[in-house]
Amino acid sequence: MRHRVVENKSCVDRGSTPLARRKFLHILISKHSVGFQRIKNTLLMGTDYGTHNQRPSAFPVKDGLFKQRDSARAGTITGRERKRIQRVDLVGVVRFLMMRFLVLFRGTFQGFRHPEFCSLVRLIGGLERADAFQGLQPCWKGEGNEETRQHGDVFQWVELDSLEEARRIASRSVLIRAIFICWGCGRSYQECLDNVLETDPDMEPLLSDGDESFKCVIDGFGRSYSYDDQISKMTFFTPVLSKLKAKVRLKKPAHEIWIMEDVFPSKGHRHIPDRSEQPRQVFLGLKIADGGHHYASSYTLKRRKYIGTTSMDAELSFIMANQAVVKPGSVVMDPFVGTGSIIISAAAFGAEVIGSDIDMNVLRGKEDRDIRSNFSQYNLNFPAGIIRCDLLKSPWRDGSVSGGWLDAILCDPPYGIREGSRSFNEYEVPEELKAGHIPQTKRVRFSDHLVNLLDFAAKNLVVHGRLVFWLPTTPDYSDEDVPTHACMKLVSNCEQVLTMRFRRRLLTFEKFHSLERAELDSELVRLTYGERSTKSAHTNFAATVLRQQHRREETLELPRRK
Amino acid sequence: MRILTHNFMQCPRSKSYPMRLVPTEVETVETEYSGEFIEHMLKRLNWDVLRSTASELELGELPETMPESEESNPEAFKLLHKILMETHVKSGTLVSGDGSTTYQINNYIANMMTTSTDPSTSNEQQKESEDVDME
């Protein structure tokens, strides 16, 4: 019966509006009436699905989809009904029941958009939802090379379960500007207007002349407009806007209608956009959720009291916490905590945080400023522990014995530019000097730290816990540089270009099964990585980037003073 | 450092677990109660260690067996919240299980790298002599 669903494809394409979805459902139900009584009842009971956006919890179609995958998880549908439902293209039905949203991203950190979004779907909906998630679709399907594409794709389509899901994702994401229900889109203003009039989207809350209010916002990606320009663009949409009966209120309106232009320079992102250039895409949409960029601005390092040379940018540390799926009650550790800039983002999301570092000076802080004062600056609960220790001689109970205890590990390991990778230097201390002796540390190879970090994560994370860290690289990076571990699965790998020679990659690993099962393999993996690590882009990183031979890792291993 | 963290720590030298916590200064900071968090943490904690630490520190007597849920023993959960979440050890020592090594806790920071054996004479504030090569 797949072909019949395809027949109604135009409706599916317009499925972003509740009205179109309702029309499609009527066609579907009338054509496949046999066996659909139950669906019909459920849906007709909730005809307002489009406006309430709440599906009854025991919704048979969706259950049916999951049952296709896992027949053991039988729920509300009998075997006979299931067979009938499965005869229709269920994926098509479910996809159609999903709501399509327009996501407007910020122009920065383009490589991180998709991984962050996927992590948030997992955070809000759980593992099963994340498996079924279809991903983001760039709105722009035209020409452009890979790099230009990534920079320009601030408009993306996404299919989500409900308005609620979209709102919750947006509120956590630092990369999303806003999420919209798209009323119409096109390659020019005229096309966009025609599209709106043709599809006749459901503008329900704004059609009544009750207490509802709205305002119109003009937004150009890569451009700003004078007052007169804005007025003329709004006037263009009069055929649509005149239907709305709600009051216009410019201060604190209940709804916002956005006219969005994508004027990405046609020559590519390295070129300055020309004022005369026409927009390549135009969208008209109702904003339903704002992004969570306020996190990055209210936690900015500019106003933080205690920072150091390696403090992580607030925006990036929130991306890291999102990548690690940190939620209230998670236990999060940063083994290279420094001034605590990364764990602050996790604590802001309600996690219990633990930080450790080998450098006592940075933990102790200056005068009245230290990690704790940063936490009190933002009114966060104090960290569960700040420990001075060496990751290579870990003071943590061996997790493999008792099962994992950490939900996430977030860190930016020291790689030798500003902070060197260090380890406790073991040597004999004469008896009379032992009291008050503070042991020396020595430099170790970065790759030793890396292998240890993975091992530490595999031992101490709970299953499905995540390890998120930065790997410094150069343009010589190859995928083989990424360390591997038998228990850890690479979830995402995104690059941030810092300078011509210096890049870093945010790696996200997930522990996918417990250590016992992989213990033997892990030894093997570690050995093979040990050989490879001498040839990777991050070997002798400081020496390569700064072009200073004396920073080579083998020279650093010798203590200079004895 | 909180008792929660102590429950996960072992001596990095002798690998003995648990370490004995001997606080000299303890602070109580009130935090919002979350029964959900406690329930979720219980599976990861070592109950016997937690129980003995709580009674050594005179924080209260926990039941002999781990309470299953908040409904079954709400008082124990309230007490657990006080022990795990609100009690901060400002200063004191951590002594490894075999008594061979003592680690200092100063200004809420536990130093797990001292080689000192005698807690009374060790001086944490001493200038560190470790910065061998400048970055």
Interface residues (C-beta under 8 A of the other chain):
Chain A: P328 G329 V331 E352 I354 I358 M360 N361 L363 R364 D370 R372 N381 F382 A384 G385 I386 I387 R388 C389 D390 K393 S394 P395 W396 R397 D398 S402 G403 G404 W405 G416 R418 E419 G420 F424 V429 K434 A435 G436 H437 I438 P439 Q440 T441 K442 R443 V462 L556 P559 R560 R561
Chain B: M1 R2 L4 T5 F8 M9 Q10 C11 P12 R13 K15 Y17 V29 T31 S34 E36 F37 H40 M41 R44 N46 M85 H88 N107 Y108 I109 A110 N111 M112 M113 T114 T115 S116 T117 D118 T121 S122 N123 E124 Q126 E128 S129 E130 V132 D133 E135
